[in-house]
Amino acid sequence: MEYAEKRMALKNGKSCVIRRPEAADAERVLRYQRETGGETRYLAAGPEDIDWTAEEQAGRIRRWNAAPDKLRLMAEVDGELAGVAIVYGSGGQRRLRHRCEVDITLYRKFWGMGIGTALLDELLAAAGYAGYEQAELTVVSGNAPAIALYRKLGFETVGTIPRAMKYSDGSYADFLLMVKPLAE
């Protein structure tokens, strides 16, 4: 998917740059994934799940940037990586090509600044422009701030996946399945 870098003002007056990551960002993105995975229990991947090298991550970034049906965006505030959001097709089968999956993470210290809204607005606009008609995501049922953000952007809860995630202490979390039409 195509995307041109954008700069926008946040709620706190700071400037946020939203752009595609490049291969040179691989180490930063890996560190970010490990750190955000350890900041909250709301993410499916914990730090222990991020075990690839910077070279492997750079290859993943290059492949994503070359794919016509995928987009990964990153938000930077004062040069610091604040968040990452991705969109990709739900399946290659013809009957599924109208649907896309959305995922977003932010460092905890950047929550509540409008970065999540900005990233998702950009991502959903690009997905609609690319021809996707429906965006879908799953969210841990106890993640009230994320659920509020998704509802604000037009996502509706259509179901629950019980015990979707199992933590190392043996407890579980349910996922909510949320959907947003991108085209009528």
N, C-alpha and C positions, 0 to 999 in steps of 0.2 A: 504494500500500500504506500502511496505517496504521502509525505508530510513535510511541511516547511516549518522550521523553528519559529516559535512565537514567544513574545515577552508579555507578561501581564502583571497587573498590580494585585497584591493580596490584601486581605482584610486589614492587616497591620501596617499597610503602606509599603512594605518591601516589594521588590520585584522578583518575579518567578520566570525562569526560562524553561519552556517545554520543548524538548527536542528528542530526536531518535538517538539512542546510544550508538557509539561507534566502537570498533574493535579495541581502540585505545582505552575505552572505559571499562574493559573487562574486569580488571582487578577491583575497581571501585564497586562495580555491580555485584561481584562475588562477596565482597566484604559487607555490602548493604544487605544482601540476601541472608547471610549468616546472622548479622546483627538484628534485623527485623524479625527473623524467625525465632530469636531468643527473647525478644521484647514482649511478645504476646502469645497467648495460647489460641488465638483466633486464626492463625495461619496453618495450613496443612503441612508445610515443610518447616521443620526445625533446623537449627544450625547443623545438626548431625547429618541431615539429608543433602546438604550442599557440599559435595565432595569432589567436584571437578576442578580442573586446573584453570588458570587464567587463559591459557592457550585454547582449551576446550570452550571456555565461555566466549572468547573472541570469535571462534568459529560459529557458535550458536548465534551470536549477534549478527555476524555477516549473513548467515542463512536467513534469519528473520528479516533483515533489511532488504534482502533480495526477493523475498516471497511476496507475491501479489495479493495474498489473502490474509496476511498477518501484519500486525503493527505493534511495536514496543516503543513506549514513550517514557522519558524520564523527566522529572522536574528538579530544577536546581534553584536554590535560594542562596544568594551571596556565594556562588560557586560550589556550594555543598549539595550533594545528592540528597533530595528530600523524599522522593517517591518514584515508583515505577508502576506503569499500567500496561496491560497487554490485551489485545483482541486477536482472536483466531477463529477460523471456521469450525463449526461443530462436527463436520464430517465431509468427506470427499464425495459421498454418494449424491447424486443429482437431487434426490428428495430432501436432503439435509442442507444443501448449499445456501439456503436463505437464512440460516441461523448462525450466530456467532457466540463465542464464550468470551466473557470479560473478567479480568482479574486486576486488582490494584492493591498495593501495599504502600505504607508511608512509615517513616521513622516516627515514633511516638511524639517526639518533641515538635513535630510539624503538624500534628492533628489539630483541627479546629481553625486553621488559617485560610481555608478555601482552596488548598492545593488539590485535595481529592476531587472537589467539584470541577476545578479547572482541567485536571487530567482526564476525568471521565467525560466532560463536555467535548474535549478535543477528540478523544478516542471514539466516542459514539458518533460524532459528526463524520469522522473518517470512515467508520464502518458503514454508515448509511450511504455515503458517497461511493463506497466500493461495491454497493449493491446488496449488502445484508439487510434483511427485513425485520429481524428479531434478534435482540441481545439477551443473553442469559447469564446468570451467575449463581453461585452458591455462597452462602454466608453462614457462619456459626450463629445459631439462634440467639445466643446471649450477647452478640456484638451490637448493642443498641445504637452506638454512634454510626456504624457503617450502614445498618438497616435504615436509619433515618436519612442518611445521605442518598441511598439508592431510591428510597421512596420519593424524596424531593426531586430526583431526576426522572421520575416516572416509572420506576420498576414496581411491579406488584408481586406479592408472594403468591405462588401457585401450588406450593406443596412443601412437605417436610421429608427429609431423609433421616430417619431415626438412627442414632448411634453411628453417624457417618464418620466420626473421627474418634480414635481411641488414644488416650494419653498414656504415658509410661506408668502413671499411678493406678491404671486400670479403669479410670473414669472415662465417660464418653461425652461427646457433644453432638447435638443434632445440627443438620444443615437445613436452612431454608432455601428453596429454589425460587429465584426471582426472575421475572421476565419483563422486558420492555419492547414494545413494538417500535421499529425504526421507520416503517413505511406502512401506510394504510392499504 
